Amino acid sequence: MANAPLMPKATAVWLVDNTALSFEQIAAFCKLHPLEVKAIADGEAAQGIKGLDPVLTGQLTRDEIEKAQNNPSYRLHVQESKVRVPEQKRKGPRYTPVSRRQDRPNAILWLVKNHPELLDAQIMRLVGTTKPTIEAIRERTHWNSANLVAMDPVTLGLCSQIELDMEVEKAAKNAPPRPEGEPLPDTLIPVEETTNEDAMAAAFAKPAPKSTPEEEQYDADAVFAKLNAKKSDSDEDDDEDERY
C-alpha cells in the first residue's frame, strides 16, 4: 500500500459521502478494490467508521477533487506530507541503568586489561562511559582505583557477548600488522616448537623414574658374629653377679 492515504477506509467513507467521485477513482486513491468502495457506499462495509477529511490532513486539495469530478478518467494522487519527521540524532553512549552504573569502572578495568586493542570509542559504546573515565582508570588516577576489581561486562549485564565479540574483531582488523622479526610474547610458544615432532615427544614423554642409591651390602656372618659376641659378654657378666 505504497502512497496510500492515512486511514484509507475512513478516507473512502468521507469521499463517498462528500464528493461525486466514481468508485474507481476513490478505490485508486485509497488503494482499495472498487467493490469495497461500493460496499461502503451501500452501507455494507465500514460500519461505525467515521469519515476522515483528506483535505484537512493535507493529503488532497479542493482543486484536485474538482478536477477529478470533472474528468472521470483522472486519478487522484496523495499530496506530499507537510509533516516533517525530525532527523534522528546521532547515537550517543549506551544508556546504562542506574542500578548498574556503579559496575562500569570494574567493566572498564576488565576491558583495558584483557583487550588493550580496543579504542576508547569502542569501550564507550560497550559500557556507556566517557573518555575521561577510561583514561583515569587506565592511568590509575580514578578516585576509586584502589577498590576496583576487573569484571567481565557481559557478566555484569552491561553488554552482550555478541557486541563484545564484534568490537574485539573490529579492533583486531584495524590493528597494525606486527613488524617482521619482532619476538612473540613470552606467553606464546613459537609455532616451530609446537609442530616439532621431537619437541612434542619430549613434552609428552613419561618422566624417567628417580634413581635410588644402591642398598648397602651387609655380611650376614659378620653381623651374627657380633651378636654372639655381645651375648657371651652379657652371660659372663650375669655369672659374675651370681658369684657375689
LUMKEVO-900587 format. One record per residue: x, y, z of N, C-alpha, C in turn. Coordinates in steps of 0.1 Angstrom, whole numbers, plus 2048, in hexadecimal, padded with zeros to 3 digits. Example, Ala and Ser with C-alpha at 12.3 -4.5 7.8 and 13.67 -1.06 7.14 Angstrom:
REM residues 2
8847C784E87B7D384E8847DF84E;8807EA8478897F584788180084F;
***
This chain:
REM residues 244
8087F480080080080080980D800;81180D7F681A8197F58128257F1;8168307F680F83D7F380083D7F6;7FC8348007EE8348047EB83F80D;7DF84480E7DC84F8177DB84A825;7DB85382F7DA84F83D7CC84A83F;7CB83E8457BE8388487B683783C;7B982E8337B282D8257A382B826;79E82382F79082182F78882D834;78E83383E78783F84378784A839;79284B83179385582678985281B;78784581877E84180E770844813;76D84282075F84682575C854822;76685D82576486B82476286F815;76A86980C76986C7FE75C8677F8;75785C7FC74A8577F873F8607FC;74086580873586E80E73687C809;74188180674388F8037478937F5;74988A7EC74E88D7DF7458857D5;7478887C87418817BD74B8797B5;7558757BC75F86C7B675A85F7B3;75F8587A875A84A7A57618417AF;75B8357AF76182A7B876F8277B4;7728277A777F8247A278982E7A6;78583B7A678E8467AA7918457B9;7878437C17898417D07928357D3;78F82A7CC79681E7CE7A581F7CB;7A88267C07B68287BC7BD8317C5;7B683B7CB7BC8447D47BF83E7E2;7B58367E67B68307F47BC8227F3;7C181E7E87C78107E67BD8057EB;7B18067E77A77FC7EA7A17F67DD;79A7EC7DF7937E67D37867EE7D0;7827F07C47767F77C176A7F17C8;7697E47CA75E7DD7D075E7E17DF;7697E47E576A7E87F37637F67F4;7677FF7EA76180C7EB75280B7E8;74E8027DF73F8017DD7387FC7EA;73F7F37F17397EE7FE7387F9808;74280280874180D81173681680E;7348198017298217FC71B81B7FF;71A80E7FF70E80780170B805810;7158098197148078277177F982C;71C7F182371F7E382772D7E182E;7357EB82C7437EA8317467F8838;7507F784075580384874B809851;74280085673880586073F80A86D;73B81587174181B87D74D82287B;75382386F75F82A86C75B838868;76184287075F85086D768854862;76285C85876986184D77586A851;78086984978C87284C78E87B840;78D88884278F89183779D892833;7A088E8267AE88E8217B389C81F;7AA8A681D7AE8B481B7B48B9828;7AD8B68347B28BB8407C08B5844;7C28A88407CE8A28437D98A5839;7D68AD82F7E08B28257E38A781B;7DB89D8197DE89380F7D7896802;7CE89F8027C78A37F57C48B27F6;7C18B87EA7BD8C67EA7AF8C67E3;7A88D17E679B8D37E079C8D37D0;7A68DA7CB7A88DB7BD7AA8CD7B7;7B28C47BE7B48B77B97A78AF7B9;79E8B07C37918A97C37888AF7B8;7888BC7B57808C27AB7858BD79D;7918BC79B7978B778E7938A878C;7938A079678F892795780890792;77889979976A89879776689C788;76D8A578276A8A97757708A076A;77989776E78088E76578088076B;77687776877686A76E78286176C;78A86476279685C75F7A2861767;7A186D76E7AC8727767AD86B783;7BA8687867BD8617937C386B79D;7BE86A7A97C38727B47D086D7B9;7D88767BE7E68737C37E78797D1;7ED8717DA7EF8757E77FA8817E7;7F688C7ED7FF8977EE80B8947F8;81689A7F58228987FE81E89D80C;82289581681E8988238258A4828;81E8AD82F8248B983582A8B7842;8288AB84882E8A885583C8A3852;8458A98588538A585785889D863;85D89286086388A86B87088F86F;87289287C87F89888088B88E87D;89689387A8A288B8778A6883883;8AA8778818AE86F88C8BC874892;8BC87789E8C887C8A48D38718A4;8DF8768A48EB86D8A48EB8658B1;8ED8588AF8EC84F8BA8F88528C4;8F48548D08FE8578DA90384B8E2;90984C8ED90D8418F59018388F9;90482C8FC8F98229008F382790D;8E682690E8E082991B8E181D924;8E68209308E881693A8DE819946;8D680F94A8CD8119558D5815962;8CE81D96A8D48239768D981897F;8D280C9808D68029898E37FB985;8E87FD9788F47F79738FF800971;8FD80D973907817970913815979;91181198591C80F98E926804989;9217FB98092A7F097B9327F496F;92F80096A93680495D94580595F;94B80B96A95980B96B9607FE96C;9597F497295F7E697295F7E0964;9547E395C9547DE94F95E7E5946;9617F294896B7F99409797F3943;97B7F19509887EB95498A7DD94E;9807D594D9817C89469847C9938;97D7D393197F7D592398E7DA920;9927E39289A07E99269AA7DE928;9A87D59329B27CA9359B27BF92A;9A67BB9279A47AF91E9A47B290F;9A07BE90C99F7C28FE9A57D08FC;9B27D18FD9B97DE8FC9B87E48EE;9B47DB8E49B37E08D69A67E88D4;99D7E88DD9907EF8DC9937FE8DD;98D8068D498D8148D598481A8DF;9868268E497E82C8EE96F82D8E9;96E8308DC9608318D79598248D7;9608198D595A80B8D69568088E4;95E80B8EE95B8098FC94F812900;94E81E8FB9438268FE9368218F8;93781A8ED92B8148E79268088EF;9308018F492D7F48FB9277F7909;92C80091192880191E92180F921;92181891791B82491992282D923;92E83092093683992993C844922;94584C92894B85792295A855920;96085D91796F85B91597785F921;97486A92897C86D93497C86293F;97085B94097085094A979844945;97984193898283793399083A935;9948479339A284B9359A684A943;99D84E94C9A084E95A9A283F95F;99A83695A99B82895F9A8822958;9AB82694C9B78219469C482694C;9C48329519CF8389579CF837966;9C583096C9C482E97A9C383B982;9BC84597C9B98519839AA852987;9A3848985995848988993849997;98985099C9888529AA9868459B2;98183A9AC97F82E9B39888229AD;9938269A899C81C9A29A08119AC;9A28149B89A680A9C299C7FF9C4;98F8029C29857F89C497F7F29B8;9857F69AC97F7F099F9837E299E;97A7DA99897D7CB9959787C9987;9817C497F97E7C19719737B7970;9687BA96995D7B19689587B2959;9547A795494F7A59469427AE944;9427B793B9367BF93992A7B6934;92C7AB92E9217A292A91B79C937;92379894091E79294D91679D954;91B7A99549147B495B9077B9954;9057B49478F97B89408FA7C5939;9067CB9389087D89319087D7922;90B7CB91D90B7C990E9097BA90C;9067B69009057A88FC9127A38F7;9137958F791F78F8F29217918E4;9167928DC9177958CE91D7A38CB;9187AD8D391D7BA8D192C7BB8D5;9307B48DF93E7B48E39477AE8D9;9427A28D394A79B8C994B7A48BC;9417AB8B99417B38AD94B7BE8AE;94C7C58BA9557D08BC9647CA8BD;9667BF8C39737B98C39787B58B5;96F7AF8AD9727AC8A09757B8897;96E7C38999707CF89297E7D5896;9817D58A398E7DA8A79997D28A2;9977C58A19A27BC89C9A47BF88D;99A7C288599C7C58779A37D2875;9A07DC87E9A67E987C9B47EA883;9B87E088A9C57E08909D07E0886;9DB7E78889E67E787E9ED7D987E;9F27D58729F97C8872A057C787A;A097BC87FA147BA888A217BB87F;A2B7C3883A377C487BA3E7B787A;A457B586FA4C7A886EA587A8877;A5B79C87DA6679B886A6379E894;A577A4897A537A78A5A5079A8AC;A567988B8A5478C8BFA4678B8C4;A4177F8C5A3477D8CAA3377F8D9;A287818DFA277838EEA2C7768F5;A30777901A3576C908A2B76190B;A1E76690BA1375C90EA10753902;A157568F6A1274E8EBA1E7468E7;A1C7398E3A267308DFA287318D0;A347338CBA367348BDA307288B5;A2C72B8A9A257208A2A2F71589E;A3C71889DA4670E89AA477038A5;A457088B1A466FE8BCA396F68BD;A2E6FC8BAA226F48BBA206EA8B0;A276EC8A5A256E389AA316DA898;A3C6DB8A1A476D38A0A446C58A7;A466BA89FA436AD8A5A4B6AA8B1;A586AC8B0A616A98BBA5D6B18C8;A5A6BE8C6A566C68D2A496C18D8;A406BD8CFA336B88D4A356AB8DB;A3D6A38D6A3F6968DCA466988EA;A4F6A18EAA566A48F7A4D6AA902;A436B28FDA3A6B8906A306AF90C;A2C6A5904A2269B909A2868E90D;A3568D90DA3C680912A3A67F921;A39672925A39670934A4667393A;A46679945A5367C94CA5966F951;A6766F950A6E663954A6D661963;A6D655968A6C653976A7865897D;A7665D989A81663991A8B658995;A9865A993AA2650997AA36509A6;AA46449ACAA66439BAAB363D9BD;ABA6429C7AC763D9CAAC762E9CD;AD16279C8AD26199CAAD36159D9;ACB60B9DCACB6079EAAD86019EF;ADC6049FBAE9600A00AE95F1A03;AF35EA9FEAF45DCA00AF95D8A0E;AF25D0A14AF65CBA22AFA5BDA21;B055BAA2AB0A5ACA2BB035A6A37;AFB59CA34AF2595A3EAFB58FA49;B06588A45B0E581A4FB1458BA59;B18596A54B1F5A0A5DB145A6A66;B085A8A62AFD5ADA6AAFA5A3A76;AF8597A72AF558DA7CB0158BA86;B0D58CA81B1958AA8AB19595A94;B165A2A90B155ADA9AB0A5AAAA4;AFF5A5AA0AF45A3AA9AF7598AB3;AFE58DAAEB02583AB7B0C587AC1;B15590ABDB20596AC6B1959EAD1;B0F5A6ACDB085AEAD7B015A5AE1;AFB59AADCAF3591AE5AFC58AAEE;B08586AEAB1157FAF3B16589AFE;B19595AFAB1E59FB04B135A1B0F;B065A1B0AAFB5A3B13AFA598B1D;AFC58BB18AFB57FB20B0657FB2B;B12583B27B1D584B31B1A58EB3C;B14599B38B115A3B43B0759DB4C;AFD596B47AF3590B50AF9586B59;B0357EB55B09574B5DB1157AB68;B18585B65B1F58CB70B16592B7A;B0A597B76B0159CB7FAFB592B89;AFA585B83AF557BB8CAFF576B96;B0C578B93B16574B9DB1657DBA9;B14589BA6B14593BB1B07594BB8;
***
